[in-house]
Every structure is written in C-alpha cells, then in structure tokens.
Amino acid sequence: KREFNRIPENLPIQYAIIPALNTKNLESYEKARMENISEGGMLFESTELIPIGSVLQIEIRPSGAEVLKVTGKVVRLEEFENEKKFEIGVMFTHHDENETRTIIRYIQRLNEKS
C-alpha cells in the first residue's frame, strides 16, 4: 500500500541520470512526460529504458510556477510492448528540507485545483 495518494498530473519534465561516482557531471537532460505525482514519488513515461536503481535529477515544469528540481531513484520499470515506451516509477530521495517543502507545496496546490 502506498504511503501517499498519487495525483494524476500530465506535465512535461526533464531528467538526467546522475552517475554513481560523480554527481558533478550529469548526463544530458532527456524530455519525458509525468503521469502522476505524490509526496513520495512520481510516475513518468519515457522512450528511454532507465535501469532500476538509477538515480535521477528531475525538473518538473508546472505552468505558471517555478521549476521544481527533485532527486529520485528508479524503483519500477514497465515496458509497453511494441511501443518503445517505458513507464518509470521514481521514489524521491530528498537530500534537503527545501526539496521536501517544495514538493509538499506543489502537491497542496494540485489538491486545491482538483
């Protein structure tokens, strides 16, 4: 059972894989589409297979709001047969209080909208 409710939210995001040994050099950002989000994580659709365990820097771009930058770890990977598309489940790994607060505020705004 999930700890947090997931809110459907279809938004463009971009992500970069953080290399295991060196957090300075992110690989280039790839575009993707968020499907839902909660305080604990998110689900997005990608054309790239991202291995489970990969750590990502993710930028969420809500309309009319600041860009949210979050860090998360890939915990689920599902391939759509014949579609060259993947559903990627990410668990947020908050490294600082700011990141946590920003996500909570964002979720509250989504809850008010719905």
C-alpha positions, 0 to 999 in steps of 0.5 A: 500500500502506498504511503501517499495518494498519487495525483494524476498530473500530465506535465512535461519534465526533464531528467538526467541520470546522475552517475554513481561516482560523480554527481558533478557531471550529469548526463544530458537532460532527456524530455519525458512526460509525468503521469502522476505525482505524490509526496513520495514519488512520481510516475513518468513515461519515457522512450528511454529504458532507465535501469532500476536503481538509477538515480535521477535529477528531475525538473518538473515544469508546472505552468505558471510556477517555478521549476521544481528540481527533485532527486529520485531513484528508479524503483519500477520499470514497465515496458509497453510492448511494441511501443518503445515506451517505458513507464518509470516509477521514481521514489524521491530521495530528498537530500534537503528540507527545501526539496521536501517543502517544495514538493509538499507545496506543489502537491497542496496546490494540485489538491486545491485545483482538483 
